[in-house]
Amino acid sequence: MFEDNSRCKYTEYQKEITFDELAKGKTDVIFLNGRHDKFKPKIVKNKKTHQEEDAHYILKKCEDGNYIFGNYIGRFTFEGQEYVINSRFGKELEAKLLKTIDSSFFSSGGSVAGASGDIPMDYVLYASFISRLKLAKLSGFPSVYKKIPFRDYALHGSLDVKNFIKKDQPFTGKISSRKSSRVPDEVVARVLLKAYDILVRKNPKFALYDKEIRNFLLANANGEMKSVKDINVALNSKSVMNELYKDYKIALQIARVIILQDLRYANENAVKNLNFGYLLYAPNLFELYVKGLIEEVLGKFGGKFRLETQDKIPGSNLKPDFLIKDENGKILAVLDAKYRHFYNAYLGETDCKNLLQIKRYAKKAGSNTGILIYAKSNVINNVKCIKNKYKASSEYKKDIFILNVFRYGNLKNGVENFKECLKEILLKIKKEEIK
């Protein structure tokens, strides 16, 4: 058991694992990444080697010889070792991050949480699988051409020479033939059905979200999955290569993880040499979570403010996480979410860069307000500008705020404090706009 962005303490796990190894065919690790399937690497230039590399490492060897995990949470098996990575900010915030994946599953009105109220990380995988199947069903079921044998008084398709010689001599009126017909891809259906039955066994509540899924798969499966080899057959089937059936392809990728993960504990020898699992990029999940909190606050202003995400600042290529605009489209504040711990007593290199970045955003946007939202901080949220050694010059005065959602082990109080502070900042902006 590990935490994201933590040092690896066990020598048997100390091996560098790159994003490329997990994402480019050497393994079958799925990057669920906030929604479902798409993940774009962040390419940066190494200052020492001057080579471009992906900043989203999984397990990286540092200059001091230690190994450190990147900003991922999830579960995966690699070269015989299983890695389970949790959020370094604890289970309470992790649960909130997981809930951002699919609100239809993790809402208060229809939760799949366990008896204790928690949402195991694997449930995210299950929810993604069900969601993808529900989308896939809308396109019908993928089919393949199959030679159907006939022995009849009429010719169907083409003559089946082998069976004609074997069964129809001497000729009695019936003739053996074969006709190509499109039929449901049974192997695809069997693999999906196997995964579905596993996750419902783990939590029967998942069956309630689409009661027709199992019957739909049963109608097309015509039997059960025979072996692990069926998974690769299904994934490489021409039937799911069609863009129309892309959701089936993704569902099969998730199904593979569900099945192999289950087999790992039932019969480890069957999967001991396979690499598989799933990962989520925690900063993206945190951004989604923060977005929901901001929207809650903006909702109290009756449409006076609106939130835009990942929008470029006009006239630039700068793209902060959030922009708060007025009714006329004027940018009032720029905001960035940081999945980090902010220490007011010590501003590290990254924190200084973040402060300079948010000031640059605010300046380019023509706004007087920049807000950095950290996951955790050792200071209480307070509507006061942060003063630091990079203090703004006299001709460039901006209000820069640092807020957090999690403090001293109490997420609920931290969130309420965050929302109150953001509300106060917006009231201040509103007041200044009226002047």
Secondary structure by P-SEA (a helix, b strand, c coil): cccccccccccccccccccccccccccccccccccccbbbbbbbbcccccbbbbcccccccccccbbbbcccccccccccbbbbbcccccaaaaaaaaaacccccccccccccccccccccaaaaaaaaaaaaaaaaaacbbbbbbbccccccccccccaaaaaacccccccccccbbbbbbccaaaaaaaaaaaaaaaaaacccccccccaaaaaaaaccccccccaaaaaaaaaccccccccaaaaaaaaaaaaaaaaaaaaaaccccccccccbbbbaaaaaaaaaaaaaaaaaaaaacccbbbbcccccccccccccbbbbcccccccbbbbbbcbbbbcccccaaaaaaaaaaaaaaaaacccbbbbbbccccccccccccccccccccccccbbbbbbccccccaaaaaaaaaaaaaaaaaaaaaaaac
